[in-house]
Amino acid sequence: MHSTATTPFRQLHHVCIVVHDLQKAVAYYESLGMGPWFDYPKGQAYVAFDVPNPEASAEMRYKCLDLDNFQLQLCQPSMLDSPQRRFLDTHGEGVYHLGFEVPDCDQAEAQAQQSGVGITARGRRADQSGFSYFDTRAGAGVVLEVRKTAA
């Protein structure tokens, strides 16, 4: 059995589902008694931002819901090319990624790379909060992300 002590994929922060219609999806979850929803808090600007399509990233719309043990995120990508748009067009609505909270994004990124996964997108703010997405869909069935929440 493998030790999981050194993996950055331990503390689930959120599950992100891509949807065609954000308003319709939120309304459905609300009909199940799930709420309140809020806009994804963008936070400070990134000092390092390496994503496949920055314009498409800027146009993505998110709604979030804090549940007892993790956050649910709904993402409606724009029509511009992005990994989320390609997933939606190819697979339909569904779980796009799992996000894990880490104390240090750079360290978590290095640990994941030592496991043989590549980085598909990353961003860091001046306070070292940020994110890294990994090329794990083929092996894990889903994209894995690490993130450090801004203080």
N, C-alpha and C positions, 0 to 999 in steps of 0.2 A: 504494500500500500504506500502511495506517495505521501510525503509530508506536505501539508498545505500551509505551513508556517511562513513560507517565503513567497507565497502568491499574493499579488495585489487584488485578486478577485475573491474577497472574503466578506466584505461588508456591503450588502446590497443597498444602494441609495434609491434607485428608480428603475422602472420599466418604461420604455418608450414605445408607443404604438403609432405607426403612421396611418393616417386616415385621409380620405378624399375630402370630407367636409367637416371641419373642426366644430362648427356650431351644431351640426346634426349629431355628431358623436357626443359632445358635451350634454346635449339635451337627452340623449339616450341614457347616459350614465346617471344624470340627475333623476330620470324617471325610475331608476333603481335605488334612489335615495342617497346617491354618492355626490358629495359636494362639501364645501364650496370650492369652485374652481378659481384659479388665478392665472394671470399671465406669467410666463417664465420671467424671472427677474434677471435682466441682462447684466447688471453690475457694471463695474468699471470697464473701460476699453481694454482690449488685449494688446500687450506689447509685442507678443509673438503670435501670429495667426496664420497657420498653414493648413488650409482646407482646399478640397478639390475645386470649389467654385464659390468664392467669397460673396458674389452678388446673390447667388441662390441661397446661401447660408443666411444672409441678411434678410431675405424675404420669407424664410420659413416662419410659420406661426405656431406657437405652442400654448397649450393650457395645461396646468398642473393641478394635482390633487394630493394633499398630504393625507395618507392613510396611517393606520396605527404602526405599521412596521416598514413601510417604504412609500416612496412617492410614485404616483402614476402620472406619466406625461403623454399627452396626445400631440402629435406633430402633423401639421398639414404643410407639405412642401409646396413651393411654387411650381410653375410649369417649367422653370429653368432646370437645366441638367444638374443633378446632384445624386449622390448615392441613395438618399431617401426617395427621391422621385423615381429613380430606376427600380428600387425595391417595390414601390407602390405600383408602378406600371407592369412589372413582371409578376409579382406575387399577390397583389391586392393588399387590402388592409391587414395589418398584423404587427407582431412584435418586431421592431427593427433592432433595438439594442437593449442591453442590460448595463446600467451604470453603477459602478462601485466607488464608494467614498474611500479615499486614501489620505494619509497625512502628508505625503510628498509625491507630487505628480512625476517629477523627474526620476525619482527612485523607482516608483511603480512602473514607469515606462521602461526603464532599464531592465527591471526584473522580467517584464513581459517579453522584451526583446531577447533576453537570455533563454526564454522558453521557445524561441523560434517564430514569434509572430511579428509581422510588420505593422507599422503605424500608417493609418490612412488619413488621419487628420489630428491636429493638435492646436491648442491655444493656451497661452499663459498671460496672466495679468501681472502688474508690478508687484503685487503682494504674494506672488507664486501660486495663487489659486488658478484653476483652469481645468483642462481636460485633455485626454488622449484617447482616440478611437483606434482599435486594432483590427487587422485583417483576419478575423476569426470565423467568418460566416461558414466557410467550407468545412472547418473542423468542428465548430461548436453549434452550428445551425443558426447562429445569431451573432451579431456584432457585439463585442465586449468593449466597454469604456471604463476608464478610471477618471476620477474627478476629485478635486479638492475645492470645497466650498469656500468662498471668500469670507474672511473674518468679519 
